[in-house]
Amino acid sequence: MSRRGILKGAAVTASAAALGIAATRPAEAAGASVTAASLNGTVIKMALLDGALQWSVERHGRTVIDTSAMGLRLSDGTSLGTDAVLTGREHRHADSTWHPVYGRNATVSDRYQEMRWNLRDRRTSIDFGVQIRAYSSGVAFRYVLPDQGAATIAGELTTFGFPEDTLVYSARDEDPYNPVTPGSIPSTGTSSTDNGPLTDLPLTATGADGLIACVCESARLNYPRLMLSSVQGAPNTLGAYLMQHTARGSDTVQTTSTVSTPFVTPWRVVVIGSSHAELVDNAELVLNLAPVNALADTSWIRPGKAFRCNLTTADGLAGVDFAVARGLQYIEYDAGWYGPENSTTDATQPISGIDMPTVISYAAGQGIGLILYVNRIALSDPDSLFALYRSWGVAGIKLGFISDGTQAMTNRITDWAETAAKYRLLINMHDDVRPFGYERTYPNWISMEGVRGNEHFPTATHNVTLPFARNIGGPMDYTICYGQSRDQTTNAHQMAMAAVYYQPLNFLYWYDKPSKYATSANWPGLPWFDAIPTVWDESTTLAGSIGEYIAVARRSGTTWYLGAMTNETARTLSVPLSFLGGGGYTATVYADGRPGSSPYRTPVVASTRTVTSAFTLSVAMAAAGGQAVVLTPK
């Protein structure tokens, strides 16, 4: 196929109008540049230098992304962005708010400046474009292919050039985060997966001047997942890598992705914080860039807390009673409820030990929903399977071993979310699936994993890295293991996770049975878990440093929930309570007691005091410890 056959014709003005962008006069310039700037000093600049596209980012005059490349590579070898000419400019401003079905905050501000260039490749006359946006919380850009027939994309020319002395927090699949220089990402992969010095998103970068940035993607539709790679000869640069294999290497290899135009690529997002705490509060940028809610009725979508039951009828019924007693909203039957998950492809019949209608009926009578786990190999006909679960009265599904990565798998993942919504099912996707803001579009997609989970009993350092990295990209299913002897953290540290992490479907008491907590006096943290919600009216990060410590306060109604966590270093944080309203509050504090022989053996000590917004709370934490505080108006 000729280059003109890959992309033919031009309809740039029409596609710009469809995007709601105001056009200005065409322009031709060999050294042109354009900037989009937010009111708080975040600036993204796009330049065309001798035909080559470049971009860079500053915040308050400090470099976040140094001069870096832009462009797309087509399957025939054409590089859009290396020999381009400018054919037109467009710009717009937006200033609005919207209300998510659930989230970190009840209201989200969507305020940005956008610039777009319409371009033509001089060698092939193929037309394309780039949109850039500047928000107070960061920047984003994406490539635009106007209506010119089919396009076959082989890769991106996108690079991320970081200032000297930058460390990036690199992790692949479900490995722990590892702080390295951009040029030192370890080479990983197998014969059936993508190979090279590759890292998954979200990826967080820290600089010597205190700035912090997290690279994410949003609105990934009909397109492969983005990874980043060290670039040979450029020690401070990471390059875009579009996955050709699935993360677990179990699906068809796709070296290219064919799309119908007009088409826009996913947004390449850089969430920015002038401080580490501010970065956490800016995570909603990923949602702002995602397609709006596609569901007319969301009244049935109920975030909440869940408890995993053993695989018997009796355990399911006991789980329902436990959920009612402990203020949970769901129980779950995990892997094995329909047989060995890695060999059973029929997920329509429970094992003989589970009387599913009895459990579902009893749960529904108590206001408790049932979630069922399904391994991906049992999803040959998701429409029929989800319809069956709906007829049973199931509330949601947890999909296991999702092989995210290729264009085909992106399409399957988004189709599963849409099909689940059709049958009013919540969906929680597990293993190496990564966020791209689609929980805004289909809010029944309530959670996902894509992280080294808490059930692996990771270090406290890992736990206090996640709020600044993986959780920036989107919701995170991170099963809380309160009261587990294998924990490398204190119980107060585990408690604080419920406020620190954003996880609208929160699994509690992982690995446990209800009988363990029958004597509640032995477990002083139970009232905290009973009361705390999973979604919020308002959130604010009070202190933080990646890999070291964090303190977050979240409000539901008039009550605030404050969680603080530290790494293996004991520390005391001074936390002003200026976020509180007027009047007095009762602070119920769950703190680390005298350190035990291991973090797990450090007791939780509960106390109360009266505080006001003028009060500064002294948050003392043991090594690998934490603190959880409920602040209730008097």
N, C-alpha and C positions, 0 to 999 in steps of 0.2 A: 504493500500500500504506500502511495506517495505521501509526502508530508502534507500536501494540501488535502489529501484524502483523510488524514487523521483529524484535522480541524479545517473546515472549509467555510468560507463566507464570513460575514461580520454582522452582528446585531447588537453592538455595544450599548447604544443609547437606550434601546428597548429594555435590555436586561438591567441597566442602571435604574430605569424608572420603576421596574418591578421590585427593586430593592429599596425604593423610597429615598434615593439619593438625589440631591439637587445638582444638576450639571452646570458647569461653567464652560467658558470658551476653550476650545482645543489649544494645545500648546506643543511646540517642538523645542527641545533643548537637549544639548549633549551633556550638560552638567547640572541638570535641574535637581531641586530637592523640595520636599514638602514636609511639614511637621503637623502632628496632632498633639495638642497639649491639654492637660486637665487644669483645673483651677488651683490645685495644690502643688503644681510644679512637676508633675509627671509628663514627660515628653517622649514621644516616639517619632523618629525622623526616618524618612525614606528618601534615598538619593539615587540618581541615575548618572553614573560616571563612565563616560566612554561606552555607553550601551549596557553597562553592568548594573544590576539592581543591588542596592545595599540598604541596611537598616541599622539603627542604633537606638538606645534608650538611655535617658537620664532622669534622675529624680533630684530636684533641688540643686541642679548643676553637677551632681555626682554621677559617674558612669555606672549604669546597671548592666547594659549590654553594649560592648564596644562594636565598632564597625563590623558588620556581618553580612553574609550573602543571602540573597533571595532568589527563588526561581523554581521551576518545575522541569523535570526531565521526562520526555515522552519516549515511547517504546522504540521509535525509529532512530533515537539518538539526538533528536532536537532538544536543545536546552533553551527554554523560555526564561529569559532574564539575564542572559550573557551578552546579547547583542540586540537590545531593544530600543525603540524610539517611542517617545511619548506622543499620544494622539489626543488626549483629553484629560481634564481634571474634574473631579466632583467633590463636594464636601457636604457635610450636614452636622448639626448639633442635636442632641437629644437630652431631655431632662424629664424623667418620669419616675414613678414608683409603681411597684406591683406587689401583690400579696401571694406568697406561695401557699400551697395547700398545707404544708408544714415546713419547718426549717429551723435555722439558727435564730432567725428573727421573723417577726410577723409581717414586717414591711421591708422591702428591698428597694434601695435607690438605684436607678439605672440612668446614670448621667455620664455622657461622654462626648468627645469630639471625634468625628470620623473624616478621613480623607481617602479618596480613591484615585488611583491613576489607571487610565486606559492605555494600553501599550500594544505595540506590534513588533513581532520578531522580524528583523530586517532581512534575514536569510530566507525565511519561508512565508512571510506575510501573514503568519498566524496571529490573531488578536487574542489578548488576554488582559487581565487586570489584577490589581492588588488593592485590598482595603486595609487600612490601619485605623486603630482606635486607641484613644487615650482616656483612661478613667482615673479617678483619684486612687483607686486600688491597684492599678497596673495597666498593662497594655495588651493588645492582641492584634493579629493580622491573619488574613487568609487570601488565597488565590482565587480568582474568578475566571472561568472559561465561558465566554458568551456563546450564544446559540450558533454553533458551527458544525453540527453533526456529532459523531462519536469521538471520544478522546481516549487514548490508552496511555495511562500514566505509569512510568517505571520508577519514579523516585522524585525527591525534592532536592533542590540545591540549598535549602535553608541551613544556615549555621547560627550558632549562638556563641559569640565571642565574649568571654568574661574578662574583667580586669585581672591584672596580676594579683597573686596572693589569694585567689578565690579557691575555696573548697566546695566540692559538690558532694551531696549525700546520695550515693549511688546504691541501687538495689535492683536485682533482677529476680523475676518470678516471686518466690516467697522467702528470699534471703533477707537477712538483717541489712539495715542501711550501713554503708561504709563511707566515711568522709575521706575523699581523695582529691587530688588535683584533677582538673578536667582531662588532662592528657594521660592519666594513670588509671582509667577504668579497666578493671581486669577483663581479660578475654574469656568468654564463657560460651556455652552452647554444646550441642551434641550433633551426631550425624543427621538427626531428624528435626533440628531446630535451627534458628538463625544463629550464626557464629560471629564472634568478634568482640571488641571492647564495647559492649552494649549495656545500656541501663534503661530501666523502665521509667515511665512517668507515673506520678509527679516526681520531679527532681528538684531539690532545693539547693541553692547556691548561697554561700555566705562570703562576705568580703571583709577586709581588714578595717573598713570604715564604719562598720555596723549595719550597713544595708543588707537586706536579705531578700531573695527572690525565689519563687517556685515556678518552674516551667510545667504547664499542664496543657491539655487539649480540651476543646469543647465542640459540641455539635459534630461529632464523628459519625457521619452517615454515608453508607456505600463507599467506604474508604478503609484502607488498612490502618492498624494501630501504629502510632508513632513511638519509636524508641530513639535514644540519642547515643552517639558513638564518639569516642575519642578520635581526633583527626591527626593523622601522622604529619609531623612537622609543624603542628600548630598546638603547642602545649596548653593554651588557655581556651581552646575552641572545642565545642561539641557540634557534630553534624547530625542532621535529620536522617533517620533510617526507617523506611516503611517496611513493616514486617512481611516476610514472604512465607514463613511457616507459622503455624499456630504455636502458642506458647508451650504446649506440651508435645508438639510435633505429631499429632495424631490425625491430621486432616490434610487435604490436598494442598500442595505447594502452589502459591500464586506469585509469580515474579512481576506481574503487571496488574493493573486494575483498569478495566474499561468502564467508562461512564458516558452517559448521554448528556449533552450540553443543552441549555445552560446548566452549569455546575459550579458549586463553590466547595472548596476543600474545607476540612475542619479548621477551626480557629487555633492558631498557635498562641498560647496565652502565657504571659509572664505576670504572675501575682507578685506585688512588691510591698515590702514593709520598710519604713524608716527604722523600725525596731522589730525585734523578733515577735513581740506581742502583737504589734500592728499587723503583721503578716497573717496571723491566725484570724483576725477580724476581717480581713479582706478576701476571704475564701469565696464569697458569693459572686465574685467576678466570673467564675466558671459558669454559674447558673445564668447570669445576665446574658451570656453569649449563646446559650442553648435555645432551641426552638421553644415557643411558649406551650403551655399546657394544652394537650390535644383532647382531653377528656371533658365532656360536657357536664358529667355528674361525678363528683369526687366524694360525695357524702359517705360512701362506704369504705373509704380508705382510712384506716385507723392505725396510726403508729402506736408503739407500745413495747412492753417487756415480755420476754418469752422464757419458757422453761422446757428443757429437753427431757423427755420421759424415756424410761426403759421400754423395751418392745414387748409389752404385755397389755392386756386389757386392764388388769388391776393397776398397773403403774400409770396408765393413761388416766384412769379415774382418780387415782391419788394425786396425779399431777394437776388435775383440774381443781381439786380441793386446795392444794397448795397454792395454785395461782390465785384463787379467790382470797385465801387468807393473807397472801403476801402482796396483793395489789398488782398482780401481773395480768396481762391481757391475752396471752397465747400459751399454748403448749405445743410441743413439736415431737413428731416421730421422725427420727433421723435415719441414717443408712441402715438397711436391713429389714425395714417394715414390710417390704414385698419380696424379700429374699436377698441372697448375696448380690450386692450392688454392682460388682465388677463383672458379673456374668449373667445377671437377670435383666432381660430386656422388656419384660412385662410388668409395668408398674400399675396394673389395674386390679390386682388381687392382693390383699394383705395376707401375711403368714397366718397360720392357724391359731397362733396365740393371741391375735388381736381381733376383737369383735369391733370393727370400725364403726358400724352404725350406732352401737351402744355408746361408744366413747364420744362420738360427734354429738349425739343427741344430749348426752349428759352435759358436755361442755357448753353447748348452745343454751341449755336451760340455765346455766350459771353465768352466761355472758362472756364465755371464754371461747376464743377461736382456735382452730387446729391448723397447724402448718405441717406439710408433708415434704420430706426430702425425696428428690428424684435425681439419680445419676443421669448424665447426658445421653448415655447409650440407650436409655429407655424413652427418648424423645423423638422417635421416628414419625409420630403423628401428634404433635403438640395440641392441635386444635381439638381432636377427639379426646385426648387425655385430659386437657384442662376443662372441657365440657363435662366429662365424667366427674371430675373433682368438684365442679360447681354443683352438680346434681347431688353429690354426697353431702354438701354443706361445708366443704373445706374452705378455710379463710385465705390460705396462701401456700406457696410452694417455695422450697429452697432447692435450687439447682446446683448440682455438684460437678466438679471437674470440667468447668467451662474452658474451652480451648480458644480463648480470644487471640486475635492477631491479624488474620487476613481480612481482605474485603468481604469474602463470603461469610466469615464468622461474625464480622460486625453486623451484617445483614440478618444473620440468624438471631443474634442477641437482641437486636431491636425488634425483630418479628416476635420473639418470645415475650418481650415486655408488652407489645401491642396485643398479642393473643391473650395473655393473662388478663389484661384490662378488659377485654371483650367479655370474659367470664367472671369479672369482678374478683380476681385473685391478686393478692399481694405476691410479689416475686422478689427473691433474694438470691443473687447469683454468687457462687463460690468458686474458690481457687483463683487462677490467675486472670481474672477479668478486671480491667482498669476503668476508672470513672471518666466520663466525658459530658457530664451535665444533663444526661437524658432523663434523670429523675424529675427534672422540671417538666419535660414533655409528657412523660408517662409516670406520674407520681405514685402509681402502684409499684413501680420498681423502687422498693423502699430501702434496699441495702445491697451491698456487695462486699466481697472480701478483698482480694488483690493485695494481700499484706501477709507478713509472717505473723500468724495469729497468736493470741494470748494462750491458747491451748498448748502451745509449744513451751510455755513457761520461759519467755525471753527475759533479758536483763532489764533492769530499771532504765538504763540508758536508752535501750530500744524504745521503751514505752514513752519516754519524754522526747524522743525524736519524732514520733508519728504525728503529733498535732501540727508540726511545722512542715510536714512532708506529705505522706500519703493522705491524711485527712483534709488537706487543703483542696484536693481534687474532688472530693465528694464523700458521701456517707460511707462508713466503714464498719463492717460486722466484726467486732473484736470481743469475743466471748469472755465475759468477766469471770475470773476464777477465784472468787472470794472464799477464804477458808481452806485453800488447798496447800497441803504440806510441800508440794513440789514448787510452789511459787518462790521466785527469787526476790520477792518484794514483800512489804508488810501488807497486812489486811487493809489498813487505811489507804495505802497506795491503790489497791484494787478498788476500794470504794470510790475514790476520787475519779476514777476513769469514767464513771457514769455522768459526771458533769464536764470533765475535760474533753472527752471525745464527742464528736457529733455522730451519733448512731441512732437513727429514728426507730430501728428495730433492734432492741438491745437484749441479747441473751445473757441471763444471769444464772449464777450457781452452776456453771458448767462442770460436768463430771459428778454432780451431786444427786442425792435422793432427798425427798422431803423429810424423811426421818432424821437426817443429820441435824436439821434445824428445829426439831420438835421442842427442845429446851432452849427457848429463845434467850434466856438469861446468859447462856454461854456465848451468844453471838450479838454483842451490843450494836453491831452495824446494821442489823436487819431493819430497824425503822427508817434508816436512810434509803435503803433500796425499796422499801414499801412505798415511800412518798415520792421519790424523784420521778419526774416525767422523762420523756425522750425527745420531745420537741419543745420549741421555746418561743416566747414573745420577744425576748431581747437577750443578747449575749455580748459580753465584753471580756477581753483578755486583759488581765491585770498585771501580769509579769511573765517573762519567759525568756529562755535562751535554749536554742536547739541542742538536744542531747544532755541538758543539764537540769532544767526545772521549768515548771509552768504553773500558772494559777489562772483559772477561768471562772467567771460568775455568769450564771444564766438565770433568767427570770421566767416564771410561769405564773400568770396572774399577778398577785402581789407578793409572792414568795420568791426569794432568790436562793439558788443552790451554788455553792462555791466549792470547787475542787482544786486541790494543789498536789503536785507530785514532784519528786526529786529523783535524781540518779543515785548512784552509789555513795554520793557525798551528802552527809547530813547538813541541813541548812535551815535557817530561819528567814522567812520573807516578811517584810513589813508591807501590809496590804491596806491602803486607804479604802474606806467603805463609802467613798463619795458618790458611788453609783446608786446608793439607796435613796428612797424618797424621804419625805419629812417624817418626823416623829420617831418613836423608839421601836426597836426590833429585838426580838428574842433570838439570840444566836445559839443554836445547838451545835456544838463542836464535837466532831469525832476525830481524835488525834492519836498519833503514835504514843504509846506509853514507854516505859523504860525498855531500851532495846534488849531483845532476847538473844539467845545463842545463834540464831539465824534470823533474817528479816521476817520470815513467816511467824516466828515465835514472839514477835513484838506485839504486845496486846493493843487493842483499841480502847481508848479511854474517852468516855463521853462526859461532857459538861455543858452548862448553859450560862449565859451572861446576857446583860442588856447592852445594846450598842445603838449608835445613831450614825448618820452619814458623816459626822465629824470624827468618827472613831477610826483609828488605824489598828488593824488586827495583826497581831504577831503570830505568824503561821510557822510553828516549829515542826520540823520533819526529821525523822531518823534516817539513817542511810537506807536508800531504796524505799523510802517511806512516802507518806502523804498526809493529807488532811481533807476532811469533808465537813462542810458547814451548811446548815439550813438557817436562813435568815427570814423570820416571820414577823410581820407587823404586829405590834402589841395592841 
